[in-house]
């Protein structure tokens, strides 16, 4: 895959998600929200009026200091087991969206983090041993709806389980682009019905 080349981007508001290509950023097991993913000291900066877009570059800083500055739109965060342990504040997922991550691919994800991801329309794909099939820097093509992953660096195909497949009751939130956009669309649709 050529540097800087992206096949397609996610289209969350137009139906099913399309396959997207990006680079794998690989991390280990048992990463916590407050210590490893988006340290609480950066959440505190938000309460002091610093915009999230200004502190999003600190995402994953304790485990990879250059991640926030080097990750590119379309890339994937790949992790081992128990990704997102601890307090389930949503700023880490929101920072992922700001930095342009396409999806999280992990062996398993903590339930609280999964809720934050759903309500912020961050696709998550899981599967036992999934992280072992991907190396740091691999170029991937991923379909978040089907869970089909093609490792463009090795030529291998494998399947993951989408946390929210298209037949899941929460899929309309993902399709809308997150909880707030989903509510906006529902309110607008109900107002149209009243006029």
Helices and strands as residue ranges (DSSP letters): E 20-26, I 33-37, H 40-47, H 52-55, G 56-58, H 67-70, E 76-79, H 91-99, E 103-106, H 111-119, E 123-126, G 130-133, E 139-142, E 148-151, E 157-159, E 161-162, H 171-176, H 179-194
